[in-house]
Amino acid sequence: MKSYVLDSYSIIAYFEKDTGYEKIIDLLSRSNNILLLMNIINWGEVYYIILREQGSDKASLFEKNFEKLPLT
């Protein structure tokens, strides 16, 4: 099974529909055939950026929505 490791930029691009988010959508749609990985340090970086720039409500919403993604 092919695997991909996502970094913080790719997740931010996905949630903000920034440049390259279509590629992440494509990867997420193929999650039955590929393994998507992200390390906890990158997750923390995304959480911190959202917390700092948008506040705790948005950071909590990110956390809730992130849990629904097919990432390990």
PDB file of N, CA, C and O in Angstrom:
ATOM      1  N   MET A   1       0.848  -1.177   0.000  1.00  0.00           N
ATOM      2  CA  MET A   1       0.000   0.000   0.000  1.00  0.00           C
ATOM      3  C   MET A   1       0.897   1.244   0.000  1.00  0.00           C
ATOM      4  O   MET A   1       1.845   1.341   0.779  1.00  0.00           O
ATOM      5  N   LYS A   2       0.589   2.162  -0.860  1.00  0.00           N
ATOM      6  CA  LYS A   2       1.345   3.406  -0.947  1.00  0.00           C
ATOM      7  C   LYS A   2       0.961   4.306   0.224  1.00  0.00           C
ATOM      8  O   LYS A   2      -0.195   4.331   0.647  1.00  0.00           O
ATOM      9  N   SER A   3       1.943   5.046   0.745  1.00  0.00           N
ATOM     10  CA  SER A   3       1.660   5.949   1.870  1.00  0.00           C
ATOM     11  C   SER A   3       2.182   7.343   1.572  1.00  0.00           C
ATOM     12  O   SER A   3       3.137   7.528   0.818  1.00  0.00           O
ATOM     13  N   TYR A   4       1.524   8.320   2.188  1.00  0.00           N
ATOM     14  CA  TYR A   4       1.891   9.724   2.064  1.00  0.00           C
ATOM     15  C   TYR A   4       1.939  10.330   3.459  1.00  0.00           C
ATOM     16  O   TYR A   4       1.097  10.033   4.307  1.00  0.00           O
ATOM     17  N   VAL A   5       2.924  11.173   3.685  1.00  0.00           N
ATOM     18  CA  VAL A   5       3.035  11.883   4.952  1.00  0.00           C
ATOM     19  C   VAL A   5       2.682  13.340   4.685  1.00  0.00           C
ATOM     20  O   VAL A   5       3.312  14.002   3.861  1.00  0.00           O
ATOM     21  N   LEU A   6       1.678  13.827   5.384  1.00  0.00           N
ATOM     22  CA  LEU A   6       1.226  15.201   5.205  1.00  0.00           C
ATOM     23  C   LEU A   6       1.893  16.094   6.243  1.00  0.00           C
ATOM     24  O   LEU A   6       2.055  15.705   7.400  1.00  0.00           O
ATOM     25  N   ASP A   7       2.273  17.283   5.823  1.00  0.00           N
ATOM     26  CA  ASP A   7       2.863  18.242   6.758  1.00  0.00           C
ATOM     27  C   ASP A   7       1.823  19.292   7.147  1.00  0.00           C
ATOM     28  O   ASP A   7       0.680  19.250   6.692  1.00  0.00           O
ATOM     29  N   SER A   8       2.230  20.213   7.977  1.00  0.00           N
ATOM     30  CA  SER A   8       1.291  21.219   8.473  1.00  0.00           C
ATOM     31  C   SER A   8       0.749  22.096   7.344  1.00  0.00           C
ATOM     32  O   SER A   8      -0.429  22.454   7.346  1.00  0.00           O
ATOM     33  N   TYR A   9       1.602  22.439   6.386  1.00  0.00           N
ATOM     34  CA  TYR A   9       1.144  23.300   5.297  1.00  0.00           C
ATOM     35  C   TYR A   9       0.016  22.640   4.510  1.00  0.00           C
ATOM     36  O   TYR A   9      -0.952  23.306   4.145  1.00  0.00           O
ATOM     37  N   SER A  10       0.130  21.350   4.248  1.00  0.00           N
ATOM     38  CA  SER A  10      -0.902  20.667   3.464  1.00  0.00           C
ATOM     39  C   SER A  10      -2.248  20.670   4.182  1.00  0.00           C
ATOM     40  O   SER A  10      -3.289  20.810   3.539  1.00  0.00           O
ATOM     41  N   ILE A  11      -2.240  20.520   5.491  1.00  0.00           N
ATOM     42  CA  ILE A  11      -3.494  20.535   6.250  1.00  0.00           C
ATOM     43  C   ILE A  11      -4.069  21.947   6.308  1.00  0.00           C
ATOM     44  O   ILE A  11      -5.281  22.127   6.186  1.00  0.00           O
ATOM     45  N   ILE A  12      -3.214  22.946   6.494  1.00  0.00           N
ATOM     46  CA  ILE A  12      -3.695  24.329   6.484  1.00  0.00           C
ATOM     47  C   ILE A  12      -4.274  24.662   5.109  1.00  0.00           C
ATOM     48  O   ILE A  12      -5.337  25.276   5.019  1.00  0.00           O
ATOM     49  N   ALA A  13      -3.587  24.262   4.041  1.00  0.00           N
ATOM     50  CA  ALA A  13      -4.088  24.506   2.693  1.00  0.00           C
ATOM     51  C   ALA A  13      -5.449  23.841   2.498  1.00  0.00           C
ATOM     52  O   ALA A  13      -6.345  24.429   1.891  1.00  0.00           O
ATOM     53  N   TYR A  14      -5.606  22.633   3.003  1.00  0.00           N
ATOM     54  CA  TYR A  14      -6.880  21.919   2.885  1.00  0.00           C
ATOM     55  C   TYR A  14      -8.003  22.676   3.594  1.00  0.00           C
ATOM     56  O   TYR A  14      -9.053  22.917   2.999  1.00  0.00           O
ATOM     57  N   PHE A  15      -7.797  23.048   4.839  1.00  0.00           N
ATOM     58  CA  PHE A  15      -8.850  23.705   5.605  1.00  0.00           C
ATOM     59  C   PHE A  15      -9.143  25.122   5.126  1.00  0.00           C
ATOM     60  O   PHE A  15     -10.272  25.595   5.256  1.00  0.00           O
ATOM     61  N   GLU A  16      -8.140  25.809   4.572  1.00  0.00           N
ATOM     62  CA  GLU A  16      -8.339  27.183   4.110  1.00  0.00           C
ATOM     63  C   GLU A  16      -8.565  27.271   2.602  1.00  0.00           C
ATOM     64  O   GLU A  16      -8.693  28.365   2.052  1.00  0.00           O
ATOM     65  N   LYS A  17      -8.612  26.116   1.935  1.00  0.00           N
ATOM     66  CA  LYS A  17      -8.771  26.050   0.481  1.00  0.00           C
ATOM     67  C   LYS A  17      -7.736  26.925  -0.220  1.00  0.00           C
ATOM     68  O   LYS A  17      -8.048  27.703  -1.121  1.00  0.00           O
ATOM     69  N   ASP A  18      -6.512  26.768   0.224  1.00  0.00           N
ATOM     70  CA  ASP A  18      -5.381  27.511  -0.323  1.00  0.00           C
ATOM     71  C   ASP A  18      -4.744  26.692  -1.450  1.00  0.00           C
ATOM     72  O   ASP A  18      -5.177  25.574  -1.730  1.00  0.00           O
ATOM     73  N   THR A  19      -3.749  27.235  -2.074  1.00  0.00           N
ATOM     74  CA  THR A  19      -3.050  26.581  -3.177  1.00  0.00           C
ATOM     75  C   THR A  19      -2.689  25.139  -2.829  1.00  0.00           C
ATOM     76  O   THR A  19      -2.063  24.869  -1.804  1.00  0.00           O
ATOM     77  N   GLY A  20      -3.093  24.231  -3.693  1.00  0.00           N
ATOM     78  CA  GLY A  20      -2.768  22.826  -3.515  1.00  0.00           C
ATOM     79  C   GLY A  20      -3.793  22.012  -2.745  1.00  0.00           C
ATOM     80  O   GLY A  20      -3.621  20.804  -2.587  1.00  0.00           O
ATOM     81  N   TYR A  21      -4.855  22.643  -2.263  1.00  0.00           N
ATOM     82  CA  TYR A  21      -5.824  21.887  -1.457  1.00  0.00           C
ATOM     83  C   TYR A  21      -6.516  20.797  -2.266  1.00  0.00           C
ATOM     84  O   TYR A  21      -6.974  19.801  -1.707  1.00  0.00           O
ATOM     85  N   GLU A  22      -6.591  20.984  -3.587  1.00  0.00           N
ATOM     86  CA  GLU A  22      -7.227  19.967  -4.425  1.00  0.00           C
ATOM     87  C   GLU A  22      -6.470  18.640  -4.344  1.00  0.00           C
ATOM     88  O   GLU A  22      -7.080  17.571  -4.379  1.00  0.00           O
ATOM     89  N   LYS A  23      -5.152  18.709  -4.237  1.00  0.00           N
ATOM     90  CA  LYS A  23      -4.342  17.492  -4.118  1.00  0.00           C
ATOM     91  C   LYS A  23      -4.663  16.753  -2.824  1.00  0.00           C
ATOM     92  O   LYS A  23      -4.715  15.523  -2.808  1.00  0.00           O
ATOM     93  N   ILE A  24      -4.879  17.489  -1.749  1.00  0.00           N
ATOM     94  CA  ILE A  24      -5.230  16.860  -0.469  1.00  0.00           C
ATOM     95  C   ILE A  24      -6.611  16.224  -0.561  1.00  0.00           C
ATOM     96  O   ILE A  24      -6.823  15.124  -0.050  1.00  0.00           O
ATOM     97  N   ILE A  25      -7.543  16.902  -1.204  1.00  0.00           N
ATOM     98  CA  ILE A  25      -8.877  16.327  -1.407  1.00  0.00           C
ATOM     99  C   ILE A  25      -8.763  15.022  -2.189  1.00  0.00           C
ATOM    100  O   ILE A  25      -9.423  14.036  -1.863  1.00  0.00           O
ATOM    101  N   ASP A  26      -7.923  15.021  -3.218  1.00  0.00           N
ATOM    102  CA  ASP A  26      -7.715  13.808  -4.008  1.00  0.00           C
ATOM    103  C   ASP A  26      -7.156  12.683  -3.139  1.00  0.00           C
ATOM    104  O   ASP A  26      -7.634  11.550  -3.204  1.00  0.00           O
ATOM    105  N   LEU A  27      -6.153  12.991  -2.331  1.00  0.00           N
ATOM    106  CA  LEU A  27      -5.575  11.971  -1.453  1.00  0.00           C
ATOM    107  C   LEU A  27      -6.604  11.455  -0.448  1.00  0.00           C
ATOM    108  O   LEU A  27      -6.694  10.250  -0.215  1.00  0.00           O
ATOM    109  N   LEU A  28      -7.376  12.360   0.143  1.00  0.00           N
ATOM    110  CA  LEU A  28      -8.392  11.943   1.116  1.00  0.00           C
ATOM    111  C   LEU A  28      -9.452  11.064   0.461  1.00  0.00           C
ATOM    112  O   LEU A  28      -9.958  10.135   1.090  1.00  0.00           O
ATOM    113  N   SER A  29      -9.788  11.341  -0.773  1.00  0.00           N
ATOM    114  CA  SER A  29     -10.801  10.539  -1.461  1.00  0.00           C
ATOM    115  C   SER A  29     -10.288   9.139  -1.804  1.00  0.00           C
ATOM    116  O   SER A  29     -11.083   8.231  -2.044  1.00  0.00           O
ATOM    117  N   ARG A  30      -8.971   8.963  -1.828  1.00  0.00           N
ATOM    118  CA  ARG A  30      -8.379   7.652  -2.125  1.00  0.00           C
ATOM    119  C   ARG A  30      -7.912   6.936  -0.866  1.00  0.00           C
ATOM    120  O   ARG A  30      -7.125   5.993  -0.947  1.00  0.00           O
ATOM    121  N   SER A  31      -8.383   7.370   0.286  1.00  0.00           N
ATOM    122  CA  SER A  31      -7.865   6.842   1.559  1.00  0.00           C
ATOM    123  C   SER A  31      -8.121   5.350   1.755  1.00  0.00           C
ATOM    124  O   SER A  31      -7.507   4.746   2.635  1.00  0.00           O
ATOM    125  N   ASN A  32      -8.994   4.740   0.978  1.00  0.00           N
ATOM    126  CA  ASN A  32      -9.195   3.290   1.077  1.00  0.00           C
ATOM    127  C   ASN A  32      -8.039   2.530   0.444  1.00  0.00           C
ATOM    128  O   ASN A  32      -7.807   1.362   0.756  1.00  0.00           O
ATOM    129  N   ASN A  33      -7.317   3.200  -0.447  1.00  0.00           N
ATOM    130  CA  ASN A  33      -6.246   2.524  -1.192  1.00  0.00           C
ATOM    131  C   ASN A  33      -4.850   3.000  -0.813  1.00  0.00           C
ATOM    132  O   ASN A  33      -3.860   2.416  -1.251  1.00  0.00           O
ATOM    133  N   ILE A  34      -4.760   4.039  -0.016  1.00  0.00           N
ATOM    134  CA  ILE A  34      -3.468   4.583   0.390  1.00  0.00           C
ATOM    135  C   ILE A  34      -3.483   4.834   1.902  1.00  0.00           C
ATOM    136  O   ILE A  34      -4.539   4.882   2.532  1.00  0.00           O
ATOM    137  N   LEU A  35      -2.303   4.989   2.452  1.00  0.00           N
ATOM    138  CA  LEU A  35      -2.172   5.287   3.872  1.00  0.00           C
ATOM    139  C   LEU A  35      -1.726   6.740   4.008  1.00  0.00           C
ATOM    140  O   LEU A  35      -0.690   7.129   3.470  1.00  0.00           O
ATOM    141  N   LEU A  36      -2.509   7.538   4.728  1.00  0.00           N
ATOM    142  CA  LEU A  36      -2.178   8.943   4.956  1.00  0.00           C
ATOM    143  C   LEU A  36      -1.687   9.110   6.381  1.00  0.00           C
ATOM    144  O   LEU A  36      -2.357   8.711   7.333  1.00  0.00           O
ATOM    145  N   LEU A  37      -0.515   9.703   6.517  1.00  0.00           N
ATOM    146  CA  LEU A  37       0.119   9.856   7.819  1.00  0.00           C
ATOM    147  C   LEU A  37       0.406  11.324   8.111  1.00  0.00           C
ATOM    148  O   LEU A  37       0.599  12.130   7.200  1.00  0.00           O
ATOM    149  N   MET A  38       0.429  11.650   9.389  1.00  0.00           N
ATOM    150  CA  MET A  38       0.849  12.984   9.833  1.00  0.00           C
ATOM    151  C   MET A  38       1.406  12.828  11.234  1.00  0.00           C
ATOM    152  O   MET A  38       0.816  12.145  12.071  1.00  0.00           O
ATOM    153  N   ASN A  39       2.552  13.465  11.494  1.00  0.00           N
ATOM    154  CA  ASN A  39       3.111  13.321  12.843  1.00  0.00           C
ATOM    155  C   ASN A  39       2.498  14.359  13.787  1.00  0.00           C
ATOM    156  O   ASN A  39       1.969  15.383  13.354  1.00  0.00           O
ATOM    157  N   ILE A  40       2.582  14.077  15.044  1.00  0.00           N
ATOM    158  CA  ILE A  40       1.944  14.895  16.076  1.00  0.00           C
ATOM    159  C   ILE A  40       2.544  16.304  16.156  1.00  0.00           C
ATOM    160  O   ILE A  40       1.855  17.253  16.529  1.00  0.00           O
ATOM    161  N   ILE A  41       3.808  16.435  15.809  1.00  0.00           N
ATOM    162  CA  ILE A  41       4.443  17.761  15.822  1.00  0.00           C
ATOM    163  C   ILE A  41       3.777  18.668  14.788  1.00  0.00           C
ATOM    164  O   ILE A  41       3.486  19.829  15.076  1.00  0.00           O
ATOM    165  N   ASN A  42       3.535  18.142  13.587  1.00  0.00           N
ATOM    166  CA  ASN A  42       2.862  18.933  12.562  1.00  0.00           C
ATOM    167  C   ASN A  42       1.423  19.245  12.946  1.00  0.00           C
ATOM    168  O   ASN A  42       0.933  20.342  12.679  1.00  0.00           O
ATOM    169  N   TRP A  43       0.744  18.288  13.569  1.00  0.00           N
ATOM    170  CA  TRP A  43      -0.614  18.547  14.046  1.00  0.00           C
ATOM    171  C   TRP A  43      -0.598  19.698  15.049  1.00  0.00           C
ATOM    172  O   TRP A  43      -1.428  20.604  14.969  1.00  0.00           O
ATOM    173  N   GLY A  44       0.336  19.665  15.983  1.00  0.00           N
ATOM    174  CA  GLY A  44       0.451  20.718  16.984  1.00  0.00           C
ATOM    175  C   GLY A  44       0.747  22.070  16.363  1.00  0.00           C
ATOM    176  O   GLY A  44       0.256  23.099  16.828  1.00  0.00           O
ATOM    177  N   GLU A  45       1.546  22.064  15.320  1.00  0.00           N
ATOM    178  CA  GLU A  45       1.858  23.318  14.625  1.00  0.00           C
ATOM    179  C   GLU A  45       0.590  23.917  14.010  1.00  0.00           C
ATOM    180  O   GLU A  45       0.350  25.118  14.130  1.00  0.00           O
ATOM    181  N   VAL A  46      -0.207  23.095  13.362  1.00  0.00           N
ATOM    182  CA  VAL A  46      -1.465  23.575  12.772  1.00  0.00           C
ATOM    183  C   VAL A  46      -2.387  24.096  13.871  1.00  0.00           C
ATOM    184  O   VAL A  46      -2.960  25.178  13.744  1.00  0.00           O
ATOM    185  N   TYR A  47      -2.528  23.335  14.933  1.00  0.00           N
ATOM    186  CA  TYR A  47      -3.400  23.736  16.035  1.00  0.00           C
ATOM    187  C   TYR A  47      -2.950  25.084  16.605  1.00  0.00           C
ATOM    188  O   TYR A  47      -3.772  25.969  16.843  1.00  0.00           O
ATOM    189  N   TYR A  48      -1.653  25.230  16.820  1.00  0.00           N
ATOM    190  CA  TYR A  48      -1.129  26.471  17.390  1.00  0.00           C
ATOM    191  C   TYR A  48      -1.350  27.664  16.456  1.00  0.00           C
ATOM    192  O   TYR A  48      -1.716  28.747  16.912  1.00  0.00           O
ATOM    193  N   ILE A  49      -1.130  27.472  15.165  1.00  0.00           N
ATOM    194  CA  ILE A  49      -1.335  28.557  14.206  1.00  0.00           C
ATOM    195  C   ILE A  49      -2.796  29.007  14.227  1.00  0.00           C
ATOM    196  O   ILE A  49      -3.081  30.204  14.247  1.00  0.00           O
ATOM    197  N   ILE A  50      -3.704  28.060  14.222  1.00  0.00           N
ATOM    198  CA  ILE A  50      -5.129  28.407  14.256  1.00  0.00           C
ATOM    199  C   ILE A  50      -5.476  29.084  15.575  1.00  0.00           C
ATOM    200  O   ILE A  50      -6.187  30.088  15.586  1.00  0.00           O
ATOM    201  N   LEU A  51      -4.988  28.552  16.672  1.00  0.00           N
ATOM    202  CA  LEU A  51      -5.248  29.146  17.982  1.00  0.00           C
ATOM    203  C   LEU A  51      -4.741  30.584  18.037  1.00  0.00           C
ATOM    204  O   LEU A  51      -5.449  31.476  18.505  1.00  0.00           O
ATOM    205  N   ARG A  52      -3.545  30.807  17.572  1.00  0.00           N
ATOM    206  CA  ARG A  52      -2.926  32.128  17.609  1.00  0.00           C
ATOM    207  C   ARG A  52      -3.640  33.120  16.683  1.00  0.00           C
ATOM    208  O   ARG A  52      -3.841  34.276  17.052  1.00  0.00           O
ATOM    209  N   GLU A  53      -4.018  32.676  15.493  1.00  0.00           N
ATOM    210  CA  GLU A  53      -4.569  33.588  14.503  1.00  0.00           C
ATOM    211  C   GLU A  53      -6.086  33.723  14.551  1.00  0.00           C
ATOM    212  O   GLU A  53      -6.632  34.751  14.150  1.00  0.00           O
ATOM    213  N   GLN A  54      -6.778  32.674  15.048  1.00  0.00           N
ATOM    214  CA  GLN A  54      -8.237  32.697  14.960  1.00  0.00           C
ATOM    215  C   GLN A  54      -8.943  32.450  16.293  1.00  0.00           C
ATOM    216  O   GLN A  54     -10.163  32.589  16.382  1.00  0.00           O
ATOM    217  N   GLY A  55      -8.190  32.088  17.322  1.00  0.00           N
ATOM    218  CA  GLY A  55      -8.780  31.914  18.639  1.00  0.00           C
ATOM    219  C   GLY A  55      -9.126  30.480  18.989  1.00  0.00           C
ATOM    220  O   GLY A  55      -9.037  29.575  18.159  1.00  0.00           O
ATOM    221  N   SER A  56      -9.524  30.299  20.240  1.00  0.00           N
ATOM    222  CA  SER A  56      -9.737  28.950  20.774  1.00  0.00           C
ATOM    223  C   SER A  56     -10.957  28.250  20.183  1.00  0.00           C
ATOM    224  O   SER A  56     -10.955  27.026  20.048  1.00  0.00           O
ATOM    225  N   ASP A  57     -11.993  29.001  19.831  1.00  0.00           N
ATOM    226  CA  ASP A  57     -13.168  28.355  19.232  1.00  0.00           C
ATOM    227  C   ASP A  57     -12.816  27.704  17.899  1.00  0.00           C
ATOM    228  O   ASP A  57     -13.212  26.570  17.630  1.00  0.00           O
ATOM    229  N   LYS A  58     -12.071  28.424  17.069  1.00  0.00           N
ATOM    230  CA  LYS A  58     -11.657  27.876  15.767  1.00  0.00           C
ATOM    231  C   LYS A  58     -10.672  26.727  15.949  1.00  0.00           C
ATOM    232  O   LYS A  58     -10.714  25.760  15.188  1.00  0.00           O
ATOM    233  N   ALA A  59      -9.799  26.809  16.926  1.00  0.00           N
ATOM    234  CA  ALA A  59      -8.852  25.730  17.184  1.00  0.00           C
ATOM    235  C   ALA A  59      -9.601  24.465  17.613  1.00  0.00           C
ATOM    236  O   ALA A  59      -9.251  23.361  17.196  1.00  0.00           O
ATOM    237  N   SER A  60     -10.618  24.628  18.435  1.00  0.00           N
ATOM    238  CA  SER A  60     -11.434  23.478  18.855  1.00  0.00           C
ATOM    239  C   SER A  60     -12.190  22.890  17.668  1.00  0.00           C
ATOM    240  O   SER A  60     -12.319  21.671  17.549  1.00  0.00           O
ATOM    241  N   LEU A  61     -12.683  23.752  16.800  1.00  0.00           N
ATOM    242  CA  LEU A  61     -13.379  23.280  15.605  1.00  0.00           C
ATOM    243  C   LEU A  61     -12.425  22.518  14.694  1.00  0.00           C
ATOM    244  O   LEU A  61     -12.789  21.482  14.137  1.00  0.00           O
ATOM    245  N   PHE A  62     -11.198  23.031  14.540  1.00  0.00           N
ATOM    246  CA  PHE A  62     -10.188  22.312  13.762  1.00  0.00           C
ATOM    247  C   PHE A  62      -9.959  20.916  14.339  1.00  0.00           C
ATOM    248  O   PHE A  62      -9.931  19.925  13.609  1.00  0.00           O
ATOM    249  N   GLU A  63      -9.797  20.857  15.646  1.00  0.00           N
ATOM    250  CA  GLU A  63      -9.536  19.573  16.301  1.00  0.00           C
ATOM    251  C   GLU A  63     -10.668  18.581  16.028  1.00  0.00           C
ATOM    252  O   GLU A  63     -10.423  17.411  15.733  1.00  0.00           O
ATOM    253  N   LYS A  64     -11.892  19.055  16.129  1.00  0.00           N
ATOM    254  CA  LYS A  64     -13.065  18.197  15.900  1.00  0.00           C
ATOM    255  C   LYS A  64     -13.115  17.726  14.442  1.00  0.00           C
ATOM    256  O   LYS A  64     -13.376  16.555  14.167  1.00  0.00           O
ATOM    257  N   ASN A  65     -12.864  18.649  13.517  1.00  0.00           N
ATOM    258  CA  ASN A  65     -12.909  18.287  12.095  1.00  0.00           C
ATOM    259  C   ASN A  65     -11.724  17.415  11.690  1.00  0.00           C
ATOM    260  O   ASN A  65     -11.862  16.532  10.844  1.00  0.00           O
ATOM    261  N   PHE A  66     -10.574  17.660  12.284  1.00  0.00           N
ATOM    262  CA  PHE A  66      -9.391  16.859  11.966  1.00  0.00           C
ATOM    263  C   PHE A  66      -9.611  15.394  12.333  1.00  0.00           C
ATOM    264  O   PHE A  66      -9.181  14.498  11.607  1.00  0.00           O
ATOM    265  N   GLU A  67     -10.268  15.157  13.437  1.00  0.00           N
ATOM    266  CA  GLU A  67     -10.516  13.772  13.889  1.00  0.00           C
ATOM    267  C   GLU A  67     -11.322  12.970  12.887  1.00  0.00           C
ATOM    268  O   GLU A  67     -11.267  11.740  12.891  1.00  0.00           O
ATOM    269  N   LYS A  68     -12.066  13.645  12.031  1.00  0.00           N
ATOM    270  CA  LYS A  68     -12.898  12.955  11.018  1.00  0.00           C
ATOM    271  C   LYS A  68     -12.089  12.545   9.794  1.00  0.00           C
ATOM    272  O   LYS A  68     -12.542  11.723   8.997  1.00  0.00           O
ATOM    273  N   LEU A  69     -10.893  13.111   9.639  1.00  0.00           N
ATOM    274  CA  LEU A  69     -10.088  12.805   8.456  1.00  0.00           C
ATOM    275  C   LEU A  69      -9.454  11.424   8.573  1.00  0.00           C
ATOM    276  O   LEU A  69      -9.110  10.984   9.670  1.00  0.00           O
ATOM    277  N   PRO A  70      -9.301  10.745   7.446  1.00  0.00           N
ATOM    278  CA  PRO A  70      -8.711   9.399   7.462  1.00  0.00           C
ATOM    279  C   PRO A  70      -7.178   9.448   7.524  1.00  0.00           C
ATOM    280  O   PRO A  70      -6.495   8.980   6.613  1.00  0.00           O
ATOM    281  N   LEU A  71      -6.660  10.014   8.599  1.00  0.00           N
ATOM    282  CA  LEU A  71      -5.203  10.141   8.790  1.00  0.00           C
ATOM    283  C   LEU A  71      -4.763   9.325   9.997  1.00  0.00           C
ATOM    284  O   LEU A  71      -5.491   9.187  10.981  1.00  0.00           O
ATOM    285  N   THR A  72      -3.575   8.798   9.896  1.00  0.00           N
ATOM    286  CA  THR A  72      -2.964   8.092  11.011  1.00  0.00           C
ATOM    287  C   THR A  72      -1.829   8.926  11.538  1.00  0.00           C
ATOM    288  O   THR A  72      -1.159   8.527  12.490  1.00  0.00           O
TER     289      THR A  72
END
